[in-house]
Amino acid sequence: MISSARCAWCSRCRNARCGNAATPATRTHRPFLTVREALEFATIEGARANGLDRKIGTLTPGKEADIILLRTDRLNVMPINNAVGAVVTNMGPQNVDTVLIAGKVVKRDGQMLGLDFARLQRLGDEAPRDRVYAAAKVRNSRI
């Protein structure tokens, strides 16, 4: 979500700075996309585009509580002088501390809860690899 907001913001800012190829006298300058608008694209506007704005997208009574708590004590966001700007321009997955989906905590202190990572790693590593080797009719040998 954060990367998508950053991409939209950077793209719009680049287009606004570059303008079009017309002469300076005829060039039209479009306003920059603000970081707040970029964050809205990733939250309420994303929910609205998917027909889910009555269920998610804002912190409103009656809606599901999908919340991401971000760490602000990392070097990539210091100093925090504009919280929304820091989220859109600097934060990434390394800043995600806690995630609540429909009010249920699924990640805390940067760690997913209730997952068997060893099993997931086996399933994600062995099964696809074995299928590829079998489909290619190649012996599965590690170097």
N, CA, C and O atoms as a GROMACS GRO file, in nm:
protein
  572
    1MET      N    1   0.082  -0.118   0.000
    1MET     CA    2   0.000   0.000   0.000
    1MET      C    3   0.087   0.125   0.000
    1MET      O    4   0.063   0.218  -0.077
    2ILE      N    5   0.186   0.128   0.085
    2ILE     CA    6   0.272   0.246   0.095
    2ILE      C    7   0.347   0.267  -0.035
    2ILE      O    8   0.358   0.381  -0.082
    3SER      N    9   0.398   0.160  -0.095
    3SER     CA   10   0.471   0.172  -0.220
    3SER      C   11   0.382   0.223  -0.332
    3SER      O   12   0.426   0.303  -0.416
    4SER      N   13   0.257   0.180  -0.335
    4SER     CA   14   0.164   0.226  -0.438
    4SER      C   15   0.137   0.375  -0.422
    4SER      O   16   0.132   0.448  -0.522
    5ALA      N   17   0.120   0.421  -0.300
    5ALA     CA   18   0.096   0.563  -0.275
    5ALA      C   19   0.219   0.644  -0.317
    5ALA      O   20   0.205   0.750  -0.378
    6ARG      N   21   0.338   0.594  -0.285
    6ARG     CA   22   0.461   0.663  -0.322
    6ARG      C   23   0.475   0.670  -0.474
    6ARG      O   24   0.515   0.773  -0.528
    7CYS      N   25   0.442   0.562  -0.542
    7CYS     CA   26   0.452   0.557  -0.688
    7CYS      C   27   0.357   0.660  -0.752
    7CYS      O   28   0.397   0.731  -0.844
    8ALA      N   29   0.234   0.666  -0.703
    8ALA     CA   30   0.138   0.764  -0.757
    8ALA      C   31   0.186   0.905  -0.732
    8ALA      O   32   0.177   0.990  -0.820
    9TRP      N   33   0.235   0.931  -0.612
    9TRP     CA   34   0.281   1.066  -0.577
    9TRP      C   35   0.401   1.106  -0.663
    9TRP      O   36   0.404   1.216  -0.717
   10CYS      N   37   0.500   1.017  -0.675
   10CYS     CA   38   0.620   1.048  -0.754
   10CYS      C   39   0.587   1.068  -0.901
   10CYS      O   40   0.641   1.158  -0.965
   11SER      N   41   0.498   0.986  -0.954
   11SER     CA   42   0.460   0.996  -1.094
   11SER      C   43   0.393   1.130  -1.121
   11SER      O   44   0.425   1.196  -1.220
   12ARG      N   45   0.301   1.170  -1.036
   12ARG     CA   46   0.228   1.295  -1.056
   12ARG      C   47   0.322   1.415  -1.038
   12ARG      O   48   0.313   1.512  -1.112
   13CYS      N   49   0.411   1.407  -0.941
   13CYS     CA   50   0.506   1.517  -0.920
   13CYS      C   51   0.600   1.529  -1.039
   13CYS      O   52   0.631   1.640  -1.082
   14ARG      N   53   0.646   1.416  -1.092
   14ARG     CA   54   0.735   1.419  -1.209
   14ARG      C   55   0.665   1.481  -1.328
   14ARG      O   56   0.722   1.565  -1.397
   15ASN      N   57   0.540   1.440  -1.352
   15ASN     CA   58   0.465   1.496  -1.464
   15ASN      C   59   0.441   1.644  -1.447
   15ASN      O   60   0.447   1.720  -1.544
   16ALA      N   61   0.414   1.687  -1.325
   16ALA     CA   62   0.388   1.829  -1.301
   16ALA      C   63   0.514   1.912  -1.320
   16ALA      O   64   0.507   2.023  -1.372
   17ARG      N   65   0.630   1.858  -1.279
   17ARG     CA   66   0.756   1.931  -1.297
   17ARG      C   67   0.795   1.939  -1.443
   17ARG      O   68   0.843   2.042  -1.489
   18CYS      N   69   0.775   1.830  -1.517
   18CYS     CA   70   0.818   1.825  -1.657
   18CYS      C   71   0.721   1.898  -1.748
   18CYS      O   72   0.761   1.951  -1.852
   19GLY      N   73   0.594   1.903  -1.709
   19GLY     CA   74   0.496   1.968  -1.794
   19GLY      C   75   0.485   1.894  -1.926
   19GLY      O   76   0.507   1.773  -1.932
   20ASN      N   77   0.450   1.968  -2.031
   20ASN     CA   78   0.448   1.904  -2.161
   20ASN      C   79   0.557   1.968  -2.248
   20ASN      O   80   0.629   2.057  -2.202
   21ALA      N   81   0.568   1.924  -2.371
   21ALA     CA   82   0.677   1.968  -2.458
   21ALA      C   83   0.650   2.104  -2.522
   21ALA      O   84   0.730   2.149  -2.604
   22ALA      N   85   0.541   2.168  -2.489
   22ALA     CA   86   0.508   2.297  -2.550
   22ALA      C   87   0.604   2.405  -2.503
   22ALA      O   88   0.683   2.384  -2.411
   23THR      N   89   0.597   2.517  -2.566
   23THR     CA   90   0.683   2.629  -2.527
   23THR      C   91   0.642   2.677  -2.389
   23THR      O   92   0.529   2.655  -2.346
   24PRO      N   93   0.733   2.743  -2.318
   24PRO     CA   94   0.700   2.790  -2.183
   24PRO      C   95   0.575   2.878  -2.177
   24PRO      O   96   0.503   2.875  -2.078
   25ALA      N   97   0.549   2.955  -2.281
   25ALA     CA   98   0.434   3.044  -2.279
   25ALA      C   99   0.302   2.968  -2.288
   25ALA      O  100   0.201   3.014  -2.234
   26THR      N  101   0.302   2.852  -2.355
   26THR     CA  102   0.177   2.777  -2.371
   26THR      C  103   0.168   2.657  -2.278
   26THR      O  104   0.065   2.590  -2.274
   27ARG      N  105   0.274   2.630  -2.203
   27ARG     CA  106   0.275   2.514  -2.114
   27ARG      C  107   0.175   2.535  -2.001
   27ARG      O  108   0.170   2.642  -1.940
   28THR      N  109   0.097   2.434  -1.975
   28THR     CA  110   0.002   2.441  -1.864
   28THR      C  111   0.062   2.367  -1.745
   28THR      O  112   0.109   2.255  -1.760
   29HIS      N  113   0.059   2.428  -1.630
   29HIS     CA  114   0.115   2.366  -1.510
   29HIS      C  115   0.002   2.308  -1.428
   29HIS      O  116  -0.088   2.380  -1.383
   30ARG      N  117   0.007   2.179  -1.409
   30ARG     CA  118  -0.091   2.112  -1.326
   30ARG      C  119  -0.043   2.116  -1.182
   30ARG      O  120   0.078   2.115  -1.157
   31PRO      N  121  -0.134   2.120  -1.088
   31PRO     CA  122  -0.091   2.120  -0.947
   31PRO      C  123  -0.031   1.985  -0.908
   31PRO      O  124  -0.070   1.881  -0.960
   32PHE      N  125   0.063   1.990  -0.816
   32PHE     CA  126   0.123   1.868  -0.765
   32PHE      C  127   0.018   1.787  -0.689
   32PHE      O  128  -0.078   1.841  -0.634
   33LEU      N  129   0.039   1.658  -0.688
   33LEU     CA  130  -0.040   1.569  -0.606
   33LEU      C  131   0.018   1.578  -0.466
   33LEU      O  132   0.139   1.563  -0.448
   34THR      N  133  -0.065   1.600  -0.367
   34THR     CA  134  -0.014   1.611  -0.231
   34THR      C  135   0.006   1.471  -0.172
   34THR      O  136  -0.053   1.374  -0.219
   35VAL      N  137   0.088   1.463  -0.069
   35VAL     CA  138   0.110   1.334  -0.004
   35VAL      C  139  -0.019   1.286   0.063
   35VAL      O  140  -0.044   1.166   0.070
   36ARG      N  141  -0.100   1.378   0.111
   36ARG     CA  142  -0.229   1.339   0.171
   36ARG      C  143  -0.318   1.275   0.066
   36ARG      O  144  -0.384   1.174   0.093
   37GLU      N  145  -0.322   1.331  -0.054
   37GLU     CA  146  -0.402   1.271  -0.162
   37GLU      C  147  -0.347   1.133  -0.199
   37GLU      O  148  -0.425   1.041  -0.225
   38ALA      N  149  -0.215   1.118  -0.202
   38ALA     CA  150  -0.155   0.989  -0.232
   38ALA      C  151  -0.194   0.885  -0.127
   38ALA      O  152  -0.224   0.771  -0.161
   39LEU      N  153  -0.194   0.924   0.001
   39LEU     CA  154  -0.234   0.832   0.107
   39LEU      C  155  -0.383   0.797   0.096
   39LEU      O  156  -0.423   0.683   0.121
   40GLU      N  157  -0.464   0.895   0.058
   40GLU     CA  158  -0.607   0.868   0.039
   40GLU      C  159  -0.629   0.770  -0.076
   40GLU      O  160  -0.718   0.686  -0.069
   41PHE      N  161  -0.548   0.779  -0.181
   41PHE     CA  162  -0.559   0.684  -0.292
   41PHE      C  163  -0.536   0.542  -0.242
   41PHE      O  164  -0.600   0.448  -0.289
   42ALA      N  165  -0.445   0.526  -0.147
   42ALA     CA  166  -0.412   0.394  -0.096
   42ALA      C  167  -0.510   0.344   0.010
   42ALA      O  168  -0.509   0.226   0.044
   43THR      N  169  -0.594   0.432   0.062
   43THR     CA  170  -0.686   0.391   0.169
   43THR      C  171  -0.831   0.402   0.121
   43THR      O  172  -0.884   0.307   0.063
   44ILE      N  173  -0.896   0.514   0.144
   44ILE     CA  174  -1.038   0.528   0.112
   44ILE      C  175  -1.066   0.519  -0.037
   44ILE      O  176  -1.165   0.458  -0.078
   45GLU      N  177  -0.980   0.577  -0.119
   45GLU     CA  178  -1.005   0.572  -0.264
   45GLU      C  179  -0.984   0.432  -0.318
   45GLU      O  180  -1.054   0.390  -0.411
   46GLY      N  181  -0.888   0.358  -0.261
   46GLY     CA  182  -0.870   0.218  -0.301
   46GLY      C  183  -0.991   0.134  -0.263
   46GLY      O  184  -1.035   0.050  -0.341
   47ALA      N  185  -1.044   0.157  -0.144
   47ALA     CA  186  -1.164   0.085  -0.101
   47ALA      C  187  -1.282   0.123  -0.190
   47ALA      O  188  -1.360   0.036  -0.230
   48ARG      N  189  -1.296   0.250  -0.220
   48ARG     CA  190  -1.406   0.297  -0.305
   48ARG      C  191  -1.396   0.236  -0.445
   48ARG      O  192  -1.497   0.194  -0.501
   49ALA      N  193  -1.277   0.231  -0.501
   49ALA     CA  194  -1.258   0.175  -0.635
   49ALA      C  195  -1.294   0.027  -0.641
   49ALA      O  196  -1.332  -0.024  -0.746
   50ASN      N  197  -1.283  -0.041  -0.528
   50ASN     CA  198  -1.316  -0.183  -0.522
   50ASN      C  199  -1.454  -0.210  -0.466
   50ASN      O  200  -1.490  -0.325  -0.439
   51GLY      N  201  -1.533  -0.104  -0.447
   51GLY     CA  202  -1.668  -0.120  -0.396
   51GLY      C  203  -1.675  -0.160  -0.251
   51GLY      O  204  -1.775  -0.217  -0.206
   52LEU      N  205  -1.569  -0.132  -0.175
   52LEU     CA  206  -1.562  -0.174  -0.035
   52LEU      C  207  -1.565  -0.056   0.063
   52LEU      O  208  -1.540  -0.074   0.182
   53ASP      N  209  -1.595   0.064   0.014
   53ASP     CA  210  -1.585   0.182   0.099
   53ASP      C  211  -1.686   0.185   0.213
   53ASP      O  212  -1.668   0.262   0.308
   54ARG      N  213  -1.791   0.105   0.206
   54ARG     CA  214  -1.885   0.097   0.319
   54ARG      C  215  -1.833   0.005   0.428
   54ARG      O  216  -1.884   0.005   0.541
   55LYS      N  217  -1.730  -0.075   0.394
   55LYS     CA  218  -1.678  -0.175   0.487
   55LYS      C  219  -1.540  -0.139   0.541
   55LYS      O  220  -1.512  -0.163   0.658
   56ILE      N  221  -1.454  -0.082   0.457
   56ILE     CA  222  -1.316  -0.050   0.495
   56ILE      C  223  -1.274   0.083   0.435
   56ILE      O  224  -1.353   0.146   0.363
   57GLY      N  225  -1.153   0.127   0.462
   57GLY     CA  226  -1.099   0.247   0.400
   57GLY      C  227  -1.082   0.365   0.492
   57GLY      O  228  -0.998   0.451   0.469
   58THR      N  229  -1.163   0.371   0.598
   58THR     CA  230  -1.151   0.477   0.698
   58THR      C  231  -1.175   0.416   0.836
   58THR      O  232  -1.233   0.309   0.848
   59LEU      N  233  -1.129   0.487   0.937
   59LEU     CA  234  -1.157   0.444   1.075
   59LEU      C  235  -1.289   0.508   1.117
   59LEU      O  236  -1.292   0.620   1.168
   60THR      N  237  -1.396   0.435   1.096
   60THR     CA  238  -1.530   0.484   1.121
   60THR      C  239  -1.607   0.379   1.199
   60THR      O  240  -1.594   0.260   1.168
   61PRO      N  241  -1.686   0.418   1.300
   61PRO     CA  242  -1.766   0.320   1.373
   61PRO      C  243  -1.853   0.239   1.277
   61PRO      O  244  -1.920   0.294   1.190
   62GLY      N  245  -1.852   0.108   1.295
   62GLY     CA  246  -1.930   0.018   1.210
   62GLY      C  247  -1.849  -0.044   1.098
   62GLY      O  248  -1.891  -0.144   1.039
   63LYS      N  249  -1.733   0.014   1.066
   63LYS     CA  250  -1.648  -0.045   0.964
   63LYS      C  251  -1.548  -0.140   1.030
   63LYS      O  252  -1.522  -0.132   1.150
   64GLU      N  253  -1.493  -0.231   0.948
   64GLU     CA  254  -1.392  -0.322   0.999
   64GLU      C  255  -1.266  -0.242   1.034
   64GLU      O  256  -1.229  -0.149   0.963
   65ALA      N  257  -1.203  -0.280   1.142
   65ALA     CA  258  -1.084  -0.208   1.187
   65ALA      C  259  -0.959  -0.269   1.124
   65ALA      O  260  -0.893  -0.354   1.184
   66ASP      N  261  -0.927  -0.226   1.002
   66ASP     CA  262  -0.803  -0.264   0.937
   66ASP      C  263  -0.704  -0.152   0.963
   66ASP      O  264  -0.717  -0.042   0.909
   67ILE      N  265  -0.604  -0.180   1.047
   67ILE     CA  266  -0.513  -0.076   1.093
   67ILE      C  267  -0.369  -0.124   1.081
   67ILE      O  268  -0.339  -0.239   1.110
   68ILE      N  269  -0.281  -0.035   1.037
   68ILE     CA  270  -0.138  -0.063   1.033
   68ILE      C  271  -0.071   0.037   1.126
   68ILE      O  272  -0.088   0.158   1.111
   69LEU      N  273   0.007  -0.013   1.222
   69LEU     CA  274   0.085   0.074   1.310
   69LEU      C  275   0.228   0.075   1.258
   69LEU      O  276   0.291  -0.029   1.241
   70LEU      N  277   0.279   0.194   1.233
   70LEU     CA  278   0.410   0.210   1.171
   70LEU      C  279   0.512   0.260   1.272
   70LEU      O  280   0.481   0.342   1.358
   71ARG      N  281   0.634   0.209   1.260
   71ARG     CA  282   0.744   0.252   1.349
   71ARG      C  283   0.801   0.383   1.296
   71ARG      O  284   0.831   0.396   1.177
   72THR      N  285   0.815   0.477   1.386
   72THR     CA  286   0.873   0.606   1.348
   72THR      C  287   1.012   0.625   1.408
   72THR      O  288   1.071   0.733   1.397
   73ASP      N  289   1.065   0.519   1.470
   73ASP     CA  290   1.197   0.530   1.533
   73ASP      C  291   1.308   0.474   1.445
   73ASP      O  292   1.417   0.446   1.494
   74ARG      N  293   1.281   0.456   1.317
   74ARG     CA  294   1.382   0.408   1.223
   74ARG      C  295   1.448   0.525   1.152
   74ARG      O  296   1.389   0.632   1.136
   75LEU      N  297   1.571   0.505   1.112
   75LEU     CA  298   1.647   0.612   1.048
   75LEU      C  299   1.584   0.660   0.917
   75LEU      O  300   1.600   0.776   0.881
   76ASN      N  301   1.514   0.572   0.846
   76ASN     CA  302   1.459   0.611   0.716
   76ASN      C  303   1.348   0.714   0.725
   76ASN      O  304   1.306   0.768   0.622
   77VAL      N  305   1.299   0.744   0.844
   77VAL     CA  306   1.192   0.844   0.856
   77VAL      C  307   1.228   0.960   0.948
   77VAL      O  308   1.143   1.044   0.978
   78MET      N  309   1.352   0.966   0.993
   78MET     CA  310   1.391   1.074   1.085
   78MET      C  311   1.438   1.195   1.008
   78MET      O  312   1.506   1.179   0.906
   79PRO      N  313   1.407   1.313   1.051
   79PRO     CA  314   1.314   1.348   1.158
   79PRO      C  315   1.170   1.348   1.105
   79PRO      O  316   1.146   1.375   0.988
   80ILE      N  317   1.077   1.317   1.192
   80ILE     CA  318   0.935   1.320   1.154
   80ILE      C  319   0.887   1.463   1.173
   80ILE      O  320   0.858   1.506   1.285
   81ASN      N  321   0.877   1.537   1.064
   81ASN     CA  322   0.821   1.671   1.072
   81ASN      C  323   0.692   1.681   0.993
   81ASN      O  324   0.623   1.783   0.997
   82ASN      N  325   0.658   1.575   0.920
   82ASN     CA  326   0.532   1.566   0.846
   82ASN      C  327   0.496   1.418   0.842
   82ASN      O  328   0.550   1.343   0.760
   83ALA      N  329   0.407   1.376   0.929
   83ALA     CA  330   0.376   1.233   0.943
   83ALA      C  331   0.326   1.171   0.814
   83ALA      O  332   0.373   1.065   0.774
   84VAL      N  333   0.231   1.236   0.748
   84VAL     CA  334   0.177   1.182   0.623
   84VAL      C  335   0.285   1.178   0.516
   84VAL      O  336   0.296   1.080   0.442
   85GLY      N  337   0.366   1.282   0.508
   85GLY     CA  338   0.475   1.286   0.412
   85GLY      C  339   0.576   1.176   0.438
   85GLY      O  340   0.626   1.116   0.343
   86ALA      N  341   0.606   1.147   0.563
   86ALA     CA  342   0.700   1.041   0.597
   86ALA      C  343   0.645   0.905   0.556
   86ALA      O  344   0.720   0.820   0.507
   87VAL      N  345   0.515   0.882   0.575
   87VAL     CA  346   0.454   0.755   0.536
   87VAL      C  347   0.466   0.735   0.385
   87VAL      O  348   0.508   0.629   0.339
   88VAL      N  349   0.428   0.836   0.309
   88VAL     CA  350   0.425   0.822   0.163
   88VAL      C  351   0.565   0.821   0.102
   88VAL      O  352   0.591   0.742   0.011
   89THR      N  353   0.654   0.906   0.149
   89THR     CA  354   0.782   0.920   0.080
   89THR      C  355   0.893   0.831   0.134
   89THR      O  356   0.985   0.799   0.060
   90ASN      N  357   0.888   0.790   0.260
   90ASN     CA  358   1.001   0.719   0.319
   90ASN      C  359   0.972   0.582   0.375
   90ASN      O  360   1.062   0.497   0.377
   91MET      N  361   0.851   0.556   0.421
   91MET     CA  362   0.825   0.430   0.491
   91MET      C  363   0.807   0.314   0.395
   91MET      O  364   0.767   0.330   0.280
   92GLY      N  365   0.838   0.196   0.447
   92GLY     CA  366   0.823   0.072   0.371
   92GLY      C  367   0.789  -0.041   0.465
   92GLY      O  368   0.757  -0.018   0.581
   93PRO      N  369   0.796  -0.165   0.417
   93PRO     CA  370   0.762  -0.281   0.500
   93PRO      C  371   0.842  -0.289   0.630
   93PRO      O  372   0.792  -0.340   0.730
   94GLN      N  373   0.964  -0.238   0.629
   94GLN     CA  374   1.047  -0.243   0.750
   94GLN      C  375   0.991  -0.157   0.862
   94GLN      O  376   1.030  -0.173   0.977
   95ASN      N  377   0.900  -0.066   0.831
   95ASN     CA  378   0.840   0.021   0.931
   95ASN      C  379   0.711  -0.034   0.989
   95ASN      O  380   0.658   0.021   1.086
   96VAL      N  381   0.659  -0.144   0.932
   96VAL     CA  382   0.532  -0.200   0.980
   96VAL      C  383   0.558  -0.277   1.109
   96VAL      O  384   0.631  -0.376   1.110
   97ASP      N  385   0.497  -0.231   1.217
   97ASP     CA  386   0.515  -0.294   1.347
   97ASP      C  387   0.398  -0.385   1.381
   97ASP      O  388   0.419  -0.500   1.419
   98THR      N  389   0.275  -0.335   1.367
   98THR     CA  390   0.155  -0.410   1.406
   98THR      C  391   0.050  -0.395   1.299
   98THR      O  392   0.033  -0.287   1.241
   99VAL      N  393  -0.022  -0.504   1.271
   99VAL     CA  394  -0.130  -0.503   1.172
   99VAL      C  395  -0.254  -0.564   1.236
   99VAL      O  396  -0.248  -0.672   1.295
  100LEU      N  397  -0.366  -0.495   1.223
  100LEU     CA  398  -0.495  -0.547   1.266
  100LEU      C  399  -0.583  -0.560   1.142
  100LEU      O  400  -0.594  -0.466   1.063
  101ILE      N  401  -0.645  -0.676   1.125
  101ILE     CA  402  -0.739  -0.698   1.016
  101ILE      C  403  -0.873  -0.733   1.078
  101ILE      O  404  -0.885  -0.831   1.151
  102ALA      N  405  -0.973  -0.652   1.048
  102ALA     CA  406  -1.106  -0.667   1.107
  102ALA      C  407  -1.097  -0.670   1.259
  102ALA      O  408  -1.171  -0.742   1.326
  103GLY      N  409  -1.006  -0.590   1.314
  103GLY     CA  410  -0.990  -0.578   1.457
  103GLY      C  411  -0.905  -0.686   1.522
  103GLY      O  412  -0.881  -0.680   1.642
  104LYS      N  413  -0.859  -0.786   1.444
  104LYS     CA  414  -0.779  -0.895   1.498
  104LYS      C  415  -0.632  -0.869   1.468
  104LYS      O  416  -0.595  -0.841   1.354
  105VAL      N  417  -0.548  -0.879   1.572
  105VAL     CA  418  -0.404  -0.856   1.554
  105VAL      C  419  -0.346  -0.976   1.480
  105VAL      O  420  -0.357  -1.090   1.525
  106VAL      N  421  -0.283  -0.949   1.364
  106VAL     CA  422  -0.220  -1.056   1.286
  106VAL      C  423  -0.068  -1.040   1.279
  106VAL      O  424   0.003  -1.132   1.239
  107LYS      N  425  -0.020  -0.923   1.317
  107LYS     CA  426   0.124  -0.899   1.324
  107LYS      C  427   0.150  -0.809   1.443
  107LYS      O  428   0.081  -0.708   1.462
  108ARG      N  429   0.250  -0.845   1.524
  108ARG     CA  430   0.284  -0.764   1.641
  108ARG      C  431   0.436  -0.763   1.656
  108ARG      O  432   0.501  -0.866   1.639
  109ASP      N  433   0.490  -0.647   1.686
  109ASP     CA  434   0.635  -0.629   1.701
  109ASP      C  435   0.711  -0.678   1.577
  109ASP      O  436   0.821  -0.732   1.588
  110GLY      N  437   0.652  -0.657   1.459
  110GLY     CA  438   0.716  -0.695   1.335
  110GLY      C  439   0.709  -0.842   1.301
  110GLY      O  440   0.766  -0.885   1.201
  111GLN      N  441   0.639  -0.922   1.382
  111GLN     CA  442   0.631  -1.068   1.361
  111GLN      C  443   0.486  -1.109   1.336
  111GLN      O  444   0.395  -1.066   1.407
  112MET      N  445   0.467  -1.193   1.233
  112MET     CA  446   0.334  -1.247   1.206
  112MET      C  447   0.294  -1.340   1.320
  112MET      O  448   0.379  -1.411   1.375
  113LEU      N  449   0.168  -1.341   1.355
  113LEU     CA  450   0.117  -1.424   1.464
  113LEU      C  451   0.039  -1.543   1.408
  113LEU      O  452  -0.034  -1.531   1.309
  114GLY      N  453   0.055  -1.659   1.473
  114GLY     CA  454  -0.025  -1.775   1.440
  114GLY      C  455   0.012  -1.844   1.309
  114GLY      O  456  -0.070  -1.916   1.252
  115LEU      N  457   0.133  -1.824   1.261
  115LEU     CA  458   0.176  -1.891   1.139
  115LEU      C  459   0.290  -1.987   1.168
  115LEU      O  460   0.378  -1.958   1.249
  116ASP      N  461   0.287  -2.101   1.103
  116ASP     CA  462   0.394  -2.199   1.113
  116ASP      C  463   0.489  -2.172   0.996
  116ASP      O  464   0.471  -2.226   0.887
  117PHE      N  465   0.589  -2.088   1.018
  117PHE     CA  466   0.679  -2.047   0.910
  117PHE      C  467   0.759  -2.163   0.853
  117PHE      O  468   0.786  -2.166   0.733
  118ALA      N  469   0.796  -2.259   0.936
  118ALA     CA  470   0.870  -2.375   0.886
  118ALA      C  471   0.785  -2.452   0.785
  118ALA      O  472   0.834  -2.493   0.680
  119ARG      N  473   0.657  -2.470   0.817
  119ARG     CA  474   0.566  -2.540   0.725
  119ARG      C  475   0.545  -2.459   0.598
  119ARG      O  476   0.549  -2.514   0.488
  120LEU      N  477   0.523  -2.329   0.612
  120LEU     CA  478   0.505  -2.244   0.494
  120LEU      C  479   0.628  -2.246   0.404
  120LEU      O  480   0.617  -2.248   0.282
  121GLN      N  481   0.744  -2.245   0.466
  121GLN     CA  482   0.868  -2.247   0.388
  121GLN      C  483   0.881  -2.379   0.312
  121GLN      O  484   0.921  -2.381   0.196
  122ARG      N  485   0.847  -2.490   0.380
  122ARG     CA  486   0.851  -2.620   0.312
  122ARG      C  487   0.754  -2.624   0.196
  122ARG      O  488   0.790  -2.666   0.086
  123LEU      N  489   0.631  -2.580   0.219
  123LEU     CA  490   0.530  -2.581   0.113
  123LEU      C  491   0.569  -2.490  -0.002
  123LEU      O  492   0.550  -2.525  -0.119
  124GLY      N  493   0.621  -2.374   0.030
  124GLY     CA  494   0.658  -2.278  -0.073
  124GLY      C  495   0.786  -2.314  -0.145
  124GLY      O  496   0.807  -2.270  -0.258
  125ASP      N  497   0.870  -2.394  -0.082
  125ASP     CA  498   0.999  -2.428  -0.142
  125ASP      C  499   0.992  -2.560  -0.217
  125ASP      O  500   1.032  -2.568  -0.333
  126GLU      N  501   0.942  -2.664  -0.150
  126GLU     CA  502   0.948  -2.798  -0.207
  126GLU      C  503   0.846  -2.823  -0.317
  126GLU      O  504   0.883  -2.867  -0.426
  127ALA      N  505   0.720  -2.798  -0.290
  127ALA     CA  506   0.615  -2.834  -0.385
  127ALA      C  507   0.632  -2.764  -0.521
  127ALA      O  508   0.632  -2.833  -0.623
  128PRO      N  509   0.646  -2.633  -0.527
  128PRO     CA  510   0.664  -2.569  -0.658
  128PRO      C  511   0.790  -2.615  -0.729
  128PRO      O  512   0.789  -2.638  -0.850
  129ARG      N  513   0.898  -2.628  -0.654
  129ARG     CA  514   1.025  -2.672  -0.715
  129ARG      C  515   1.009  -2.812  -0.773
  129ARG      O  516   1.053  -2.839  -0.885
  130ASP      N  517   0.947  -2.903  -0.697
  130ASP     CA  518   0.929  -3.040  -0.744
  130ASP      C  519   0.841  -3.044  -0.869
  130ASP      O  520   0.866  -3.123  -0.961
  131ARG      N  521   0.737  -2.959  -0.873
  131ARG     CA  522   0.650  -2.955  -0.991
  131ARG      C  523   0.726  -2.906  -1.114
  131ARG      O  524   0.707  -2.959  -1.224
  132VAL      N  525   0.812  -2.807  -1.097
  132VAL     CA  526   0.889  -2.754  -1.209
  132VAL      C  527   0.985  -2.860  -1.262
  132VAL      O  528   0.994  -2.880  -1.383
  133TYR      N  529   1.056  -2.928  -1.172
  133TYR     CA  530   1.148  -3.033  -1.215
  133TYR      C  531   1.072  -3.144  -1.288
  133TYR      O  532   1.116  -3.192  -1.392
  134ALA      N  533   0.958  -3.185  -1.233
  134ALA     CA  534   0.880  -3.292  -1.295
  134ALA      C  535   0.829  -3.250  -1.432
  134ALA      O  536   0.836  -3.328  -1.527
  135ALA      N  537   0.778  -3.129  -1.444
  135ALA     CA  538   0.726  -3.081  -1.573
  135ALA      C  539   0.836  -3.070  -1.677
  135ALA      O  540   0.813  -3.093  -1.796
  136ALA      N  541   0.956  -3.034  -1.633
  136ALA     CA  542   1.069  -3.020  -1.725
  136ALA      C  543   1.139  -3.153  -1.750
  136ALA      O  544   1.230  -3.161  -1.833
  137LYS      N  545   1.096  -3.256  -1.680
  137LYS     CA  546   1.157  -3.390  -1.690
  137LYS      C  547   1.308  -3.383  -1.665
  137LYS      O  548   1.390  -3.439  -1.738
  138VAL      N  549   1.340  -3.309  -1.557
  138VAL     CA  550   1.480  -3.291  -1.516
  138VAL      C  551   1.494  -3.347  -1.376
  138VAL      O  552   1.405  -3.331  -1.292
  139ARG      N  553   1.606  -3.412  -1.351
  139ARG     CA  554   1.630  -3.470  -1.219
  139ARG      C  555   1.654  -3.355  -1.118
  139ARG      O  556   1.726  -3.260  -1.148
  140ASN      N  557   1.594  -3.367  -1.002
  140ASN     CA  558   1.608  -3.267  -0.896
  140ASN      C  559   1.736  -3.293  -0.821
  140ASN      O  560   1.742  -3.376  -0.730
  141SER      N  561   1.840  -3.220  -0.858
  141SER     CA  562   1.968  -3.236  -0.788
  141SER      C  563   2.020  -3.099  -0.749
  141SER      O  564   2.027  -3.008  -0.831
  142ARG      N  565   2.056  -3.086  -0.626
  142ARG     CA  566   2.110  -2.959  -0.577
  142ARG      C  567   2.260  -2.954  -0.600
  142ARG      O  568   2.330  -3.055  -0.588
  143ILE      N  569   2.306  -2.837  -0.634
  143ILE     CA  570   2.448  -2.819  -0.660
  143ILE      C  571   2.519  -2.789  -0.532
  143ILE      O  572   2.641  -2.770  -0.532
   0.00000   0.00000   0.00000
